[in-house]
Amino acid sequence: MRFIPALLFCIVAISPLSLAAPDDGLPLSLNDLKLEHMDWKFPLTDYVADASLAWCEVDGQDLFILDSANTLHCLDLARGVHRWILNLDEKPTQAPGIGANNIAVAITDRLVLAKRKNGARYLDKPIKALPTTSPAVTEDAAYVSVYVQNRLYAVDGATGTTGWSYRFKDYIATAPRIYGTAAERFLYAAAHDGAVICLSPRPALEGAPAKPAWVFQTTGRITADLTFSGSSVLVACEDTCLYCLNRLTGGINW
């Protein structure tokens, strides 16, 4: 009977490895995820063979997907079905810029503009500025940031002509954004030195804004995109603070 203690020791020793289940609540396998209960599943490879997901963004009720085959998809967020597809012949060098009615895609020194409603391309031209972030876009212009002289350029949406520019003290670190409607619509940009600047989104072929609507200076660098909600803009800064600003005046809410 001397073998019994040794046998019991072996059983006790191996049981945590063979029988114990994780207690962290995570699924054990893909089958445990119960994918059949999802609202929808988008079959990307049904449209582009061997493609993988390169980028996605949700804006309102639209889901935008850029795949590894340089195809931009717009899906109905609620149903996961296509609204439209835009085929790009080269890999975008920046994430697409999503506007209220238009989309801008930078491909090296080319700017592609398309209608958000149906994906119809209405401009595809080289520009003299090389975008270094995602462009911002309105009905008649796109706004691209460049490292050269820390400038933000306005590009005419009808002709692709580069118009006015505005020079910052430091380079623009995050994608410029258009936000608001009518008289409360502005162009926002954040520079690497911590400055948040609000400009009038003037048409490209008009004169440059004489001065910003407002400037707010943080005490650290800004590398995260600005986030908007109603009359507020949220600014994450490397000075360890999160700022909530009034986007119309530049004053601090908190």
SVG drawing of the C-alpha trace seen along z (x, -y; Angstrom):
<svg xmlns="http://www.w3.org/2000/svg" viewBox="-29 -90 39 92">
<polyline fill="none" stroke="black" stroke-width="0.4" points="0.0,0.0 3.0,-2.3 2.2,-3.4 -1.1,-5.1 0.4,-8.3 2.6,-8.7 -0.4,-8.2 -2.4,-10.7 0.5,-13.2 0.6,-12.9 -3.1,-13.4 -3.0,-16.5 0.0,-17.8 -1.4,-17.6 -5.0,-18.5 -4.6,-22.3 -3.1,-22.0 -5.6,-19.6 -8.9,-20.3 -8.9,-23.8 -10.9,-26.3 -9.9,-30.0 -11.8,-32.1 -11.4,-35.5 -14.6,-35.2 -12.9,-35.1 -14.1,-32.7 -12.1,-29.5 -12.4,-29.4 -14.0,-31.1 -17.0,-28.7 -17.6,-30.2 -18.0,-33.7 -21.3,-32.6 -20.8,-34.6 -24.2,-33.6 -25.7,-36.1 -24.0,-39.1 -26.2,-41.7 -24.2,-41.3 -20.8,-40.2 -19.2,-41.8 -17.5,-39.3 -14.7,-41.5 -13.1,-38.7 -16.3,-38.3 -15.5,-41.6 -11.7,-41.6 -9.9,-38.2 -7.3,-37.9 -7.9,-41.4 -7.5,-42.4 -8.7,-45.4 -6.3,-48.3 -8.4,-51.1 -11.9,-51.8 -13.9,-54.7 -17.4,-55.3 -19.1,-58.6 -22.8,-58.9 -24.6,-56.0 -21.7,-55.3 -18.9,-52.8 -15.9,-53.5 -13.4,-50.7 -10.2,-50.8 -8.8,-47.4 -5.3,-46.2 -6.3,-46.2 -6.8,-50.0 -10.6,-49.8 -12.6,-52.2 -16.0,-50.8 -18.9,-52.7 -21.3,-50.5 -24.6,-51.1 -23.6,-50.8 -26.9,-49.3 -27.0,-46.5 -23.4,-46.0 -24.3,-46.3 -22.6,-48.5 -23.7,-52.0 -20.9,-52.3 -17.3,-51.2 -14.5,-53.4 -11.5,-51.7 -8.2,-53.5 -5.2,-52.6 -2.6,-53.2 -2.3,-52.9 -3.4,-56.1 -0.5,-57.7 -2.9,-59.1 -6.2,-57.9 -9.1,-59.3 -10.6,-62.6 -14.4,-62.3 -16.5,-65.5 -20.2,-66.1 -20.8,-65.7 -17.4,-64.8 -14.4,-62.6 -10.7,-63.4 -7.9,-60.8 -4.2,-61.8 -2.1,-59.5 1.5,-60.8 1.1,-64.2 -2.3,-63.4 -5.7,-64.4 -8.8,-62.4 -12.1,-63.9 -15.4,-62.0 -19.0,-62.5 -19.9,-61.0 -23.5,-60.1 -22.5,-57.8 -18.7,-57.6 -18.6,-59.5 -15.1,-60.8 -15.1,-64.4 -11.4,-65.4 -8.2,-63.4 -5.2,-65.7 -1.6,-66.2 -1.2,-69.1 2.0,-71.0 1.7,-70.3 2.5,-66.8 -0.1,-66.1 1.3,-64.9 -2.0,-64.2 -5.5,-63.3 -7.1,-66.2 -10.2,-68.1 -12.8,-68.6 -15.9,-70.8 -18.2,-71.1 -15.7,-73.2 -12.3,-72.8 -9.8,-70.4 -7.4,-71.5 -4.0,-69.7 -1.1,-70.1 2.5,-70.0 5.9,-70.1 7.3,-72.8 7.1,-76.0 4.5,-74.4 1.7,-75.4 -1.9,-74.4 -3.0,-74.7 -6.5,-75.1 -7.0,-73.3 -9.9,-74.2 -12.3,-71.2 -13.2,-72.0 -9.8,-72.6 -7.3,-71.1 -5.6,-74.5 -3.7,-75.2 -4.9,-78.5 -4.3,-80.3 -2.1,-78.9 -1.7,-79.6 1.6,-79.2 1.9,-77.8 4.8,-78.2 5.2,-74.4 4.1,-71.6 0.5,-70.3 0.7,-67.0 -2.9,-65.8 -5.5,-65.8 -7.3,-69.2 -11.0,-69.0 -14.1,-70.9 -16.8,-71.0 -20.2,-72.8 -22.7,-74.3 -23.5,-77.7 -21.9,-80.6 -20.6,-78.1 -18.6,-76.0 -14.8,-76.3 -11.6,-74.7 -9.6,-73.4 -5.9,-72.3 -3.5,-71.4 0.2,-72.0 2.9,-69.9 3.9,-72.7 0.5,-72.5 -1.3,-75.3 -5.0,-74.7 -6.0,-77.1 -9.5,-77.8 -9.7,-79.3 -12.4,-80.3 -12.8,-77.6 -12.5,-80.1 -12.7,-78.8 -9.3,-78.0 -9.2,-80.8 -10.1,-83.6 -7.6,-85.3 -6.2,-83.6 -7.8,-84.3 -6.2,-87.5 -6.1,-85.9 -7.5,-82.9 -10.9,-83.1 -9.0,-82.0 -5.8,-80.3 -5.5,-78.2 -2.0,-77.2 -1.5,-74.1 1.7,-73.5 2.7,-70.3 2.8,-68.6 -0.3,-67.5 -0.2,-64.2 -3.8,-63.0 -6.7,-64.0 -9.2,-66.5 -12.6,-65.3 -15.8,-67.3 -19.2,-67.2 -21.7,-70.0 -20.1,-73.3 -17.1,-71.6 -13.7,-70.4 -11.6,-67.9 -7.8,-68.2 -5.6,-65.5 -2.1,-66.9 1.2,-65.5 1.2,-67.9 -1.0,-65.1 -4.2,-67.2 -7.4,-66.7 -8.9,-70.0 -12.5,-70.7 -12.7,-74.0 -15.6,-76.0 -15.1,-75.5 -16.6,-78.8 -14.5,-81.0 -11.5,-78.9 -12.4,-79.3 -11.9,-76.5 -15.1,-74.6 -13.0,-72.4"/>
</svg>
